Amino acid sequence: MSEAQLGLVTATPIIIIFAVALRRMGVLSTAGTVSAVALSVAIAVVLFTTQ
């Protein structure tokens, strides 16, 4: 696993946890949270497979 892939594996869960925490605080809407999680996972998958 390259350093870029390790970074993706590390950063994606942090982004998801942060989005959920913002949702629980009432800062993000449900649609915003779902889109943030879905897009971060999609970007991570694309970048992980092309590295």
C-alpha positions in Angstrom: 0.0 0.0 0.0 1.4 3.4 -1.0 1.5 6.4 1.2 -1.3 8.0 -0.8 -3.5 5.0 -0.3 -2.7 5.0 3.4 -3.6 8.7 3.6 -7.0 7.9 1.9 -7.7 5.1 4.3 -6.9 7.4 7.2 -8.6 10.6 6.0 -11.9 9.1 4.8 -13.1 7.8 8.1 -12.1 11.1 9.8 -14.2 13.0 7.2 -17.2 10.7 7.9 -16.9 11.1 11.6 -16.6 14.8 11.3 -19.7 15.0 9.1 -21.8 12.9 11.5 -20.6 15.0 14.4 -21.7 18.2 12.6 -25.0 16.6 11.9 -25.5 15.7 15.6 -24.7 19.3 16.5 -27.3 20.5 14.1 -24.9 22.3 11.7 -25.4 20.0 8.7 -28.7 18.8 7.3 -29.3 15.2 6.8 -29.0 15.6 3.0 -25.7 17.5 3.5 -24.4 14.7 5.7 -25.4 12.0 3.3 -23.9 13.7 0.4 -20.6 14.5 2.3 -20.3 10.9 3.3 -21.2 9.5 -0.1 -18.9 11.8 -2.0 -16.0 11.3 0.3 -16.3 7.5 0.0 -16.7 7.8 -3.8 -13.6 10.0 -4.1 -11.6 7.7 -1.9 -12.5 4.6 -3.9 -11.6 6.3 -7.2 -8.3 7.6 -5.9 -7.5 4.4 -4.1 -8.0 2.3 -7.2 -6.1 4.6 -9.5 -3.0 5.0 -7.2 
